[in-house]
Amino acid sequence: MSVRQKKQELLEAMHRARAMEPSSFVPNKLLDTLIQRMQLKNDAELCRVLEVQPPIISKIRHRKLNVGATILLRMHEKSNIPIRELKELTAETRTEPPPTHH
C-alpha cells in the first residue's frame, strides 16, 4: 500500500470517527481485541505499548472519548491490525434476538 493510499485510508477513518455517534460506539470490543492480539495483560499495559496516558484508555473504555485519528493510527502501527478492522471493532453489532411471541 502506498503512502498516499495509507493517508487516504487514515483520512477516511478520521471522518468516520467524527461522524460516529456515541451510541454506536462500542469501545470495549476494540480495546479487548487489542489486548488479546498483542498478548497484553490489561489496560495499563496497553497504555504503555500505545504510549498514551492511562486516563485516555479509561475515557475511551467508558465512552467519554471517541477513538480519534491519532490513537487509531497508533493502534494500527503497534498492532499491525488494519485500520478498517480497528474501526469495525468499534461499531455496534446488531445481534439482538428476534422478538418472541407468546
Phi and psi restraints in degrees (range 20) as a CNS / XPLOR table:
assign (resid 1 and name C) (resid 2 and name N)
       (resid 2 and name CA) (resid 2 and name C) 1.0 -74.8 20.0 2
assign (resid 2 and name N) (resid 2 and name CA)
       (resid 2 and name C) (resid 3 and name N) 1.0 164.3 20.0 2
assign (resid 2 and name C) (resid 3 and name N)
       (resid 3 and name CA) (resid 3 and name C) 1.0 -60.8 20.0 2
assign (resid 3 and name N) (resid 3 and name CA)
       (resid 3 and name C) (resid 4 and name N) 1.0 -39.4 20.0 2
assign (resid 3 and name C) (resid 4 and name N)
       (resid 4 and name CA) (resid 4 and name C) 1.0 -63.5 20.0 2
assign (resid 4 and name N) (resid 4 and name CA)
       (resid 4 and name C) (resid 5 and name N) 1.0 -41.6 20.0 2
assign (resid 4 and name C) (resid 5 and name N)
       (resid 5 and name CA) (resid 5 and name C) 1.0 -65.4 20.0 2
assign (resid 5 and name N) (resid 5 and name CA)
       (resid 5 and name C) (resid 6 and name N) 1.0 -41.6 20.0 2
assign (resid 5 and name C) (resid 6 and name N)
       (resid 6 and name CA) (resid 6 and name C) 1.0 -62.4 20.0 2
assign (resid 6 and name N) (resid 6 and name CA)
       (resid 6 and name C) (resid 7 and name N) 1.0 -42.5 20.0 2
assign (resid 6 and name C) (resid 7 and name N)
       (resid 7 and name CA) (resid 7 and name C) 1.0 -63.0 20.0 2
assign (resid 7 and name N) (resid 7 and name CA)
       (resid 7 and name C) (resid 8 and name N) 1.0 -43.0 20.0 2
assign (resid 7 and name C) (resid 8 and name N)
       (resid 8 and name CA) (resid 8 and name C) 1.0 -62.6 20.0 2
assign (resid 8 and name N) (resid 8 and name CA)
       (resid 8 and name C) (resid 9 and name N) 1.0 -43.1 20.0 2
assign (resid 8 and name C) (resid 9 and name N)
       (resid 9 and name CA) (resid 9 and name C) 1.0 -63.3 20.0 2
assign (resid 9 and name N) (resid 9 and name CA)
       (resid 9 and name C) (resid 10 and name N) 1.0 -40.6 20.0 2
assign (resid 9 and name C) (resid 10 and name N)
       (resid 10 and name CA) (resid 10 and name C) 1.0 -63.7 20.0 2
assign (resid 10 and name N) (resid 10 and name CA)
       (resid 10 and name C) (resid 11 and name N) 1.0 -44.0 20.0 2
assign (resid 10 and name C) (resid 11 and name N)
       (resid 11 and name CA) (resid 11 and name C) 1.0 -62.2 20.0 2
assign (resid 11 and name N) (resid 11 and name CA)
       (resid 11 and name C) (resid 12 and name N) 1.0 -42.1 20.0 2
assign (resid 11 and name C) (resid 12 and name N)
       (resid 12 and name CA) (resid 12 and name C) 1.0 -63.3 20.0 2
assign (resid 12 and name N) (resid 12 and name CA)
       (resid 12 and name C) (resid 13 and name N) 1.0 -42.2 20.0 2
assign (resid 12 and name C) (resid 13 and name N)
       (resid 13 and name CA) (resid 13 and name C) 1.0 -62.6 20.0 2
assign (resid 13 and name N) (resid 13 and name CA)
       (resid 13 and name C) (resid 14 and name N) 1.0 -40.2 20.0 2
assign (resid 13 and name C) (resid 14 and name N)
       (resid 14 and name CA) (resid 14 and name C) 1.0 -63.3 20.0 2
assign (resid 14 and name N) (resid 14 and name CA)
       (resid 14 and name C) (resid 15 and name N) 1.0 -43.6 20.0 2
assign (resid 14 and name C) (resid 15 and name N)
       (resid 15 and name CA) (resid 15 and name C) 1.0 -65.6 20.0 2
assign (resid 15 and name N) (resid 15 and name CA)
       (resid 15 and name C) (resid 16 and name N) 1.0 -39.5 20.0 2
assign (resid 15 and name C) (resid 16 and name N)
       (resid 16 and name CA) (resid 16 and name C) 1.0 -65.1 20.0 2
assign (resid 16 and name N) (resid 16 and name CA)
       (resid 16 and name C) (resid 17 and name N) 1.0 -39.4 20.0 2
assign (resid 16 and name C) (resid 17 and name N)
       (resid 17 and name CA) (resid 17 and name C) 1.0 -63.1 20.0 2
assign (resid 17 and name N) (resid 17 and name CA)
       (resid 17 and name C) (resid 18 and name N) 1.0 -39.9 20.0 2
assign (resid 17 and name C) (resid 18 and name N)
       (resid 18 and name CA) (resid 18 and name C) 1.0 -68.3 20.0 2
assign (resid 18 and name N) (resid 18 and name CA)
       (resid 18 and name C) (resid 19 and name N) 1.0 -34.0 20.0 2
assign (resid 18 and name C) (resid 19 and name N)
       (resid 19 and name CA) (resid 19 and name C) 1.0 -80.8 20.0 2
assign (resid 19 and name N) (resid 19 and name CA)
       (resid 19 and name C) (resid 20 and name N) 1.0 -17.1 20.0 2
assign (resid 19 and name C) (resid 20 and name N)
       (resid 20 and name CA) (resid 20 and name C) 1.0 -68.9 20.0 2
assign (resid 20 and name N) (resid 20 and name CA)
       (resid 20 and name C) (resid 21 and name N) 1.0 128.6 20.0 2
assign (resid 20 and name C) (resid 21 and name N)
       (resid 21 and name CA) (resid 21 and name C) 1.0 -79.3 20.0 2
assign (resid 21 and name N) (resid 21 and name CA)
       (resid 21 and name C) (resid 22 and name N) 1.0 144.1 20.0 2
assign (resid 21 and name C) (resid 22 and name N)
       (resid 22 and name CA) (resid 22 and name C) 1.0 -55.0 20.0 2
assign (resid 22 and name N) (resid 22 and name CA)
       (resid 22 and name C) (resid 23 and name N) 1.0 -32.1 20.0 2
assign (resid 22 and name C) (resid 23 and name N)
       (resid 23 and name CA) (resid 23 and name C) 1.0 -68.4 20.0 2
assign (resid 23 and name N) (resid 23 and name CA)
       (resid 23 and name C) (resid 24 and name N) 1.0 -22.6 20.0 2
assign (resid 23 and name C) (resid 24 and name N)
       (resid 24 and name CA) (resid 24 and name C) 1.0 -97.9 20.0 2
assign (resid 24 and name N) (resid 24 and name CA)
       (resid 24 and name C) (resid 25 and name N) 1.0 3.9 20.0 2
assign (resid 24 and name C) (resid 25 and name N)
       (resid 25 and name CA) (resid 25 and name C) 1.0 -93.9 20.0 2
assign (resid 25 and name N) (resid 25 and name CA)
       (resid 25 and name C) (resid 26 and name N) 1.0 118.1 20.0 2
assign (resid 25 and name C) (resid 26 and name N)
       (resid 26 and name CA) (resid 26 and name C) 1.0 -119.9 20.0 2
assign (resid 26 and name N) (resid 26 and name CA)
       (resid 26 and name C) (resid 27 and name N) 1.0 88.6 20.0 2
assign (resid 26 and name C) (resid 27 and name N)
       (resid 27 and name CA) (resid 27 and name C) 1.0 -74.7 20.0 2
assign (resid 27 and name N) (resid 27 and name CA)
       (resid 27 and name C) (resid 28 and name N) 1.0 -28.7 20.0 2
assign (resid 27 and name C) (resid 28 and name N)
       (resid 28 and name CA) (resid 28 and name C) 1.0 -60.2 20.0 2
assign (resid 28 and name N) (resid 28 and name CA)
       (resid 28 and name C) (resid 29 and name N) 1.0 -39.5 20.0 2
assign (resid 28 and name C) (resid 29 and name N)
       (resid 29 and name CA) (resid 29 and name C) 1.0 -62.0 20.0 2
assign (resid 29 and name N) (resid 29 and name CA)
       (resid 29 and name C) (resid 30 and name N) 1.0 -42.6 20.0 2
assign (resid 29 and name C) (resid 30 and name N)
       (resid 30 and name CA) (resid 30 and name C) 1.0 -63.0 20.0 2
assign (resid 30 and name N) (resid 30 and name CA)
       (resid 30 and name C) (resid 31 and name N) 1.0 -52.7 20.0 2
assign (resid 30 and name C) (resid 31 and name N)
       (resid 31 and name CA) (resid 31 and name C) 1.0 -65.2 20.0 2
assign (resid 31 and name N) (resid 31 and name CA)
       (resid 31 and name C) (resid 32 and name N) 1.0 -42.0 20.0 2
assign (resid 31 and name C) (resid 32 and name N)
       (resid 32 and name CA) (resid 32 and name C) 1.0 -65.3 20.0 2
assign (resid 32 and name N) (resid 32 and name CA)
       (resid 32 and name C) (resid 33 and name N) 1.0 -37.3 20.0 2
assign (resid 32 and name C) (resid 33 and name N)
       (resid 33 and name CA) (resid 33 and name C) 1.0 -66.3 20.0 2
assign (resid 33 and name N) (resid 33 and name CA)
       (resid 33 and name C) (resid 34 and name N) 1.0 -42.2 20.0 2
assign (resid 33 and name C) (resid 34 and name N)
       (resid 34 and name CA) (resid 34 and name C) 1.0 -59.9 20.0 2
assign (resid 34 and name N) (resid 34 and name CA)
       (resid 34 and name C) (resid 35 and name N) 1.0 -46.8 20.0 2
assign (resid 34 and name C) (resid 35 and name N)
       (resid 35 and name CA) (resid 35 and name C) 1.0 -60.3 20.0 2
assign (resid 35 and name N) (resid 35 and name CA)
       (resid 35 and name C) (resid 36 and name N) 1.0 -44.3 20.0 2
assign (resid 35 and name C) (resid 36 and name N)
       (resid 36 and name CA) (resid 36 and name C) 1.0 -66.0 20.0 2
assign (resid 36 and name N) (resid 36 and name CA)
       (resid 36 and name C) (resid 37 and name N) 1.0 -51.6 20.0 2
assign (resid 36 and name C) (resid 37 and name N)
       (resid 37 and name CA) (resid 37 and name C) 1.0 -68.0 20.0 2
assign (resid 37 and name N) (resid 37 and name CA)
       (resid 37 and name C) (resid 38 and name N) 1.0 -29.8 20.0 2
assign (resid 37 and name C) (resid 38 and name N)
       (resid 38 and name CA) (resid 38 and name C) 1.0 -91.0 20.0 2
assign (resid 38 and name N) (resid 38 and name CA)
       (resid 38 and name C) (resid 39 and name N) 1.0 2.6 20.0 2
assign (resid 38 and name C) (resid 39 and name N)
       (resid 39 and name CA) (resid 39 and name C) 1.0 55.3 20.0 2
assign (resid 39 and name N) (resid 39 and name CA)
       (resid 39 and name C) (resid 40 and name N) 1.0 49.7 20.0 2
assign (resid 39 and name C) (resid 40 and name N)
       (resid 40 and name CA) (resid 40 and name C) 1.0 -100.7 20.0 2
assign (resid 40 and name N) (resid 40 and name CA)
       (resid 40 and name C) (resid 41 and name N) 1.0 166.4 20.0 2
assign (resid 40 and name C) (resid 41 and name N)
       (resid 41 and name CA) (resid 41 and name C) 1.0 -91.0 20.0 2
assign (resid 41 and name N) (resid 41 and name CA)
       (resid 41 and name C) (resid 42 and name N) 1.0 -35.9 20.0 2
assign (resid 41 and name C) (resid 42 and name N)
       (resid 42 and name CA) (resid 42 and name C) 1.0 -166.0 20.0 2
assign (resid 42 and name N) (resid 42 and name CA)
       (resid 42 and name C) (resid 43 and name N) 1.0 -176.5 20.0 2
assign (resid 42 and name C) (resid 43 and name N)
       (resid 43 and name CA) (resid 43 and name C) 1.0 -61.3 20.0 2
assign (resid 43 and name N) (resid 43 and name CA)
       (resid 43 and name C) (resid 44 and name N) 1.0 -36.6 20.0 2
assign (resid 43 and name C) (resid 44 and name N)
       (resid 44 and name CA) (resid 44 and name C) 1.0 -61.5 20.0 2
assign (resid 44 and name N) (resid 44 and name CA)
       (resid 44 and name C) (resid 45 and name N) 1.0 -42.0 20.0 2
assign (resid 44 and name C) (resid 45 and name N)
       (resid 45 and name CA) (resid 45 and name C) 1.0 -68.4 20.0 2
assign (resid 45 and name N) (resid 45 and name CA)
       (resid 45 and name C) (resid 46 and name N) 1.0 -36.8 20.0 2
assign (resid 45 and name C) (resid 46 and name N)
       (resid 46 and name CA) (resid 46 and name C) 1.0 -61.1 20.0 2
assign (resid 46 and name N) (resid 46 and name CA)
       (resid 46 and name C) (resid 47 and name N) 1.0 -40.9 20.0 2
assign (resid 46 and name C) (resid 47 and name N)
       (resid 47 and name CA) (resid 47 and name C) 1.0 -58.8 20.0 2
assign (resid 47 and name N) (resid 47 and name CA)
       (resid 47 and name C) (resid 48 and name N) 1.0 -44.7 20.0 2
assign (resid 47 and name C) (resid 48 and name N)
       (resid 48 and name CA) (resid 48 and name C) 1.0 -63.6 20.0 2
assign (resid 48 and name N) (resid 48 and name CA)
       (resid 48 and name C) (resid 49 and name N) 1.0 -43.9 20.0 2
assign (resid 48 and name C) (resid 49 and name N)
       (resid 49 and name CA) (resid 49 and name C) 1.0 -66.2 20.0 2
assign (resid 49 and name N) (resid 49 and name CA)
       (resid 49 and name C) (resid 50 and name N) 1.0 -42.0 20.0 2
assign (resid 49 and name C) (resid 50 and name N)
       (resid 50 and name CA) (resid 50 and name C) 1.0 -80.4 20.0 2
assign (resid 50 and name N) (resid 50 and name CA)
       (resid 50 and name C) (resid 51 and name N) 1.0 -9.8 20.0 2
assign (resid 50 and name C) (resid 51 and name N)
       (resid 51 and name CA) (resid 51 and name C) 1.0 60.1 20.0 2
assign (resid 51 and name N) (resid 51 and name CA)
       (resid 51 and name C) (resid 52 and name N) 1.0 48.0 20.0 2
assign (resid 51 and name C) (resid 52 and name N)
       (resid 52 and name CA) (resid 52 and name C) 1.0 -126.8 20.0 2
assign (resid 52 and name N) (resid 52 and name CA)
       (resid 52 and name C) (resid 53 and name N) 1.0 157.0 20.0 2
assign (resid 52 and name C) (resid 53 and name N)
       (resid 53 and name CA) (resid 53 and name C) 1.0 -71.9 20.0 2
assign (resid 53 and name N) (resid 53 and name CA)
       (resid 53 and name C) (resid 54 and name N) 1.0 143.7 20.0 2
assign (resid 53 and name C) (resid 54 and name N)
       (resid 54 and name CA) (resid 54 and name C) 1.0 -51.2 20.0 2
assign (resid 54 and name N) (resid 54 and name CA)
       (resid 54 and name C) (resid 55 and name N) 1.0 -37.1 20.0 2
assign (resid 54 and name C) (resid 55 and name N)
       (resid 55 and name CA) (resid 55 and name C) 1.0 -59.7 20.0 2
assign (resid 55 and name N) (resid 55 and name CA)
       (resid 55 and name C) (resid 56 and name N) 1.0 -26.7 20.0 2
assign (resid 55 and name C) (resid 56 and name N)
       (resid 56 and name CA) (resid 56 and name C) 1.0 -64.7 20.0 2
assign (resid 56 and name N) (resid 56 and name CA)
       (resid 56 and name C) (resid 57 and name N) 1.0 -50.8 20.0 2
assign (resid 56 and name C) (resid 57 and name N)
       (resid 57 and name CA) (resid 57 and name C) 1.0 -64.9 20.0 2
assign (resid 57 and name N) (resid 57 and name CA)
       (resid 57 and name C) (resid 58 and name N) 1.0 -39.7 20.0 2
assign (resid 57 and name C) (resid 58 and name N)
       (resid 58 and name CA) (resid 58 and name C) 1.0 -61.3 20.0 2
assign (resid 58 and name N) (resid 58 and name CA)
       (resid 58 and name C) (resid 59 and name N) 1.0 -44.8 20.0 2
assign (resid 58 and name C) (resid 59 and name N)
       (resid 59 and name CA) (resid 59 and name C) 1.0 -65.8 20.0 2
assign (resid 59 and name N) (resid 59 and name CA)
       (resid 59 and name C) (resid 60 and name N) 1.0 -37.4 20.0 2
assign (resid 59 and name C) (resid 60 and name N)
       (resid 60 and name CA) (resid 60 and name C) 1.0 -64.9 20.0 2
assign (resid 60 and name N) (resid 60 and name CA)
       (resid 60 and name C) (resid 61 and name N) 1.0 -46.7 20.0 2
assign (resid 60 and name C) (resid 61 and name N)
       (resid 61 and name CA) (resid 61 and name C) 1.0 -62.3 20.0 2
assign (resid 61 and name N) (resid 61 and name CA)
       (resid 61 and name C) (resid 62 and name N) 1.0 -34.7 20.0 2
assign (resid 61 and name C) (resid 62 and name N)
       (resid 62 and name CA) (resid 62 and name C) 1.0 -95.4 20.0 2
assign (resid 62 and name N) (resid 62 and name CA)
       (resid 62 and name C) (resid 63 and name N) 1.0 17.3 20.0 2
assign (resid 62 and name C) (resid 63 and name N)
       (resid 63 and name CA) (resid 63 and name C) 1.0 60.5 20.0 2
assign (resid 63 and name N) (resid 63 and name CA)
       (resid 63 and name C) (resid 64 and name N) 1.0 27.7 20.0 2
assign (resid 63 and name C) (resid 64 and name N)
       (resid 64 and name CA) (resid 64 and name C) 1.0 -96.5 20.0 2
assign (resid 64 and name N) (resid 64 and name CA)
       (resid 64 and name C) (resid 65 and name N) 1.0 -10.5 20.0 2
assign (resid 64 and name C) (resid 65 and name N)
       (resid 65 and name CA) (resid 65 and name C) 1.0 -145.0 20.0 2
assign (resid 65 and name N) (resid 65 and name CA)
       (resid 65 and name C) (resid 66 and name N) 1.0 128.2 20.0 2
assign (resid 65 and name C) (resid 66 and name N)
       (resid 66 and name CA) (resid 66 and name C) 1.0 -77.9 20.0 2
assign (resid 66 and name N) (resid 66 and name CA)
       (resid 66 and name C) (resid 67 and name N) 1.0 159.1 20.0 2
assign (resid 66 and name C) (resid 67 and name N)
       (resid 67 and name CA) (resid 67 and name C) 1.0 -76.0 20.0 2
assign (resid 67 and name N) (resid 67 and name CA)
       (resid 67 and name C) (resid 68 and name N) 1.0 111.6 20.0 2
assign (resid 67 and name C) (resid 68 and name N)
       (resid 68 and name CA) (resid 68 and name C) 1.0 -84.4 20.0 2
assign (resid 68 and name N) (resid 68 and name CA)
       (resid 68 and name C) (resid 69 and name N) 1.0 173.0 20.0 2
assign (resid 68 and name C) (resid 69 and name N)
       (resid 69 and name CA) (resid 69 and name C) 1.0 -60.0 20.0 2
assign (resid 69 and name N) (resid 69 and name CA)
       (resid 69 and name C) (resid 70 and name N) 1.0 -39.2 20.0 2
assign (resid 69 and name C) (resid 70 and name N)
       (resid 70 and name CA) (resid 70 and name C) 1.0 -64.8 20.0 2
assign (resid 70 and name N) (resid 70 and name CA)
       (resid 70 and name C) (resid 71 and name N) 1.0 -48.7 20.0 2
assign (resid 70 and name C) (resid 71 and name N)
       (resid 71 and name CA) (resid 71 and name C) 1.0 -71.8 20.0 2
assign (resid 71 and name N) (resid 71 and name CA)
       (resid 71 and name C) (resid 72 and name N) 1.0 -33.1 20.0 2
assign (resid 71 and name C) (resid 72 and name N)
       (resid 72 and name CA) (resid 72 and name C) 1.0 -61.6 20.0 2
assign (resid 72 and name N) (resid 72 and name CA)
       (resid 72 and name C) (resid 73 and name N) 1.0 -44.6 20.0 2
assign (resid 72 and name C) (resid 73 and name N)
       (resid 73 and name CA) (resid 73 and name C) 1.0 -63.6 20.0 2
assign (resid 73 and name N) (resid 73 and name CA)
       (resid 73 and name C) (resid 74 and name N) 1.0 -41.2 20.0 2
assign (resid 73 and name C) (resid 74 and name N)
       (resid 74 and name CA) (resid 74 and name C) 1.0 -64.5 20.0 2
assign (resid 74 and name N) (resid 74 and name CA)
       (resid 74 and name C) (resid 75 and name N) 1.0 -40.8 20.0 2
assign (resid 74 and name C) (resid 75 and name N)
       (resid 75 and name CA) (resid 75 and name C) 1.0 -59.3 20.0 2
assign (resid 75 and name N) (resid 75 and name CA)
       (resid 75 and name C) (resid 76 and name N) 1.0 -43.0 20.0 2
assign (resid 75 and name C) (resid 76 and name N)
       (resid 76 and name CA) (resid 76 and name C) 1.0 -63.0 20.0 2
assign (resid 76 and name N) (resid 76 and name CA)
       (resid 76 and name C) (resid 77 and name N) 1.0 -48.1 20.0 2
assign (resid 76 and name C) (resid 77 and name N)
       (resid 77 and name CA) (resid 77 and name C) 1.0 -63.3 20.0 2
assign (resid 77 and name N) (resid 77 and name CA)
       (resid 77 and name C) (resid 78 and name N) 1.0 -40.2 20.0 2
assign (resid 77 and name C) (resid 78 and name N)
       (resid 78 and name CA) (resid 78 and name C) 1.0 -80.6 20.0 2
assign (resid 78 and name N) (resid 78 and name CA)
       (resid 78 and name C) (resid 79 and name N) 1.0 -28.4 20.0 2
assign (resid 78 and name C) (resid 79 and name N)
       (resid 79 and name CA) (resid 79 and name C) 1.0 -104.6 20.0 2
assign (resid 79 and name N) (resid 79 and name CA)
       (resid 79 and name C) (resid 80 and name N) 1.0 -16.8 20.0 2
assign (resid 79 and name C) (resid 80 and name N)
       (resid 80 and name CA) (resid 80 and name C) 1.0 63.4 20.0 2
assign (resid 80 and name N) (resid 80 and name CA)
       (resid 80 and name C) (resid 81 and name N) 1.0 16.8 20.0 2
assign (resid 80 and name C) (resid 81 and name N)
       (resid 81 and name CA) (resid 81 and name C) 1.0 -82.6 20.0 2
assign (resid 81 and name N) (resid 81 and name CA)
       (resid 81 and name C) (resid 82 and name N) 1.0 130.1 20.0 2
assign (resid 81 and name C) (resid 82 and name N)
       (resid 82 and name CA) (resid 82 and name C) 1.0 -56.6 20.0 2
assign (resid 82 and name N) (resid 82 and name CA)
       (resid 82 and name C) (resid 83 and name N) 1.0 144.6 20.0 2
assign (resid 82 and name C) (resid 83 and name N)
       (resid 83 and name CA) (resid 83 and name C) 1.0 -55.8 20.0 2
assign (resid 83 and name N) (resid 83 and name CA)
       (resid 83 and name C) (resid 84 and name N) 1.0 -41.5 20.0 2
assign (resid 83 and name C) (resid 84 and name N)
       (resid 84 and name CA) (resid 84 and name C) 1.0 -58.6 20.0 2
assign (resid 84 and name N) (resid 84 and name CA)
       (resid 84 and name C) (resid 85 and name N) 1.0 -42.4 20.0 2
assign (resid 84 and name C) (resid 85 and name N)
       (resid 85 and name CA) (resid 85 and name C) 1.0 -66.6 20.0 2
assign (resid 85 and name N) (resid 85 and name CA)
       (resid 85 and name C) (resid 86 and name N) 1.0 -40.5 20.0 2
assign (resid 85 and name C) (resid 86 and name N)
       (resid 86 and name CA) (resid 86 and name C) 1.0 -59.8 20.0 2
assign (resid 86 and name N) (resid 86 and name CA)
       (resid 86 and name C) (resid 87 and name N) 1.0 -43.1 20.0 2
assign (resid 86 and name C) (resid 87 and name N)
       (resid 87 and name CA) (resid 87 and name C) 1.0 -65.3 20.0 2
assign (resid 87 and name N) (resid 87 and name CA)
       (resid 87 and name C) (resid 88 and name N) 1.0 -39.7 20.0 2
assign (resid 87 and name C) (resid 88 and name N)
       (resid 88 and name CA) (resid 88 and name C) 1.0 -63.0 20.0 2
assign (resid 88 and name N) (resid 88 and name CA)
       (resid 88 and name C) (resid 89 and name N) 1.0 -32.4 20.0 2
assign (resid 88 and name C) (resid 89 and name N)
       (resid 89 and name CA) (resid 89 and name C) 1.0 -68.1 20.0 2
assign (resid 89 and name N) (resid 89 and name CA)
       (resid 89 and name C) (resid 90 and name N) 1.0 -22.0 20.0 2
assign (resid 89 and name C) (resid 90 and name N)
       (resid 90 and name CA) (resid 90 and name C) 1.0 -88.7 20.0 2
assign (resid 90 and name N) (resid 90 and name CA)
       (resid 90 and name C) (resid 91 and name N) 1.0 -12.8 20.0 2
assign (resid 90 and name C) (resid 91 and name N)
       (resid 91 and name CA) (resid 91 and name C) 1.0 -83.5 20.0 2
assign (resid 91 and name N) (resid 91 and name CA)
       (resid 91 and name C) (resid 92 and name N) 1.0 139.7 20.0 2
assign (resid 91 and name C) (resid 92 and name N)
       (resid 92 and name CA) (resid 92 and name C) 1.0 -68.3 20.0 2
assign (resid 92 and name N) (resid 92 and name CA)
       (resid 92 and name C) (resid 93 and name N) 1.0 130.7 20.0 2
assign (resid 92 and name C) (resid 93 and name N)
       (resid 93 and name CA) (resid 93 and name C) 1.0 -98.0 20.0 2
assign (resid 93 and name N) (resid 93 and name CA)
       (resid 93 and name C) (resid 94 and name N) 1.0 132.8 20.0 2
assign (resid 93 and name C) (resid 94 and name N)
       (resid 94 and name CA) (resid 94 and name C) 1.0 -89.4 20.0 2
assign (resid 94 and name N) (resid 94 and name CA)
       (resid 94 and name C) (resid 95 and name N) 1.0 90.9 20.0 2
assign (resid 94 and name C) (resid 95 and name N)
       (resid 95 and name CA) (resid 95 and name C) 1.0 -119.6 20.0 2
assign (resid 95 and name N) (resid 95 and name CA)
       (resid 95 and name C) (resid 96 and name N) 1.0 44.2 20.0 2
assign (resid 95 and name C) (resid 96 and name N)
       (resid 96 and name CA) (resid 96 and name C) 1.0 -74.5 20.0 2
assign (resid 96 and name N) (resid 96 and name CA)
       (resid 96 and name C) (resid 97 and name N) 1.0 139.5 20.0 2
assign (resid 96 and name C) (resid 97 and name N)
       (resid 97 and name CA) (resid 97 and name C) 1.0 -68.1 20.0 2
assign (resid 97 and name N) (resid 97 and name CA)
       (resid 97 and name C) (resid 98 and name N) 1.0 150.5 20.0 2
assign (resid 97 and name C) (resid 98 and name N)
       (resid 98 and name CA) (resid 98 and name C) 1.0 -65.5 20.0 2
assign (resid 98 and name N) (resid 98 and name CA)
       (resid 98 and name C) (resid 99 and name N) 1.0 151.3 20.0 2
assign (resid 98 and name C) (resid 99 and name N)
       (resid 99 and name CA) (resid 99 and name C) 1.0 -64.7 20.0 2
assign (resid 99 and name N) (resid 99 and name CA)
       (resid 99 and name C) (resid 100 and name N) 1.0 142.7 20.0 2
assign (resid 99 and name C) (resid 100 and name N)
       (resid 100 and name CA) (resid 100 and name C) 1.0 -98.7 20.0 2
assign (resid 100 and name N) (resid 100 and name CA)
       (resid 100 and name C) (resid 101 and name N) 1.0 139.9 20.0 2
assign (resid 100 and name C) (resid 101 and name N)
       (resid 101 and name CA) (resid 101 and name C) 1.0 -109.1 20.0 2
assign (resid 101 and name N) (resid 101 and name CA)
       (resid 101 and name C) (resid 102 and name N) 1.0 128.3 20.0 2
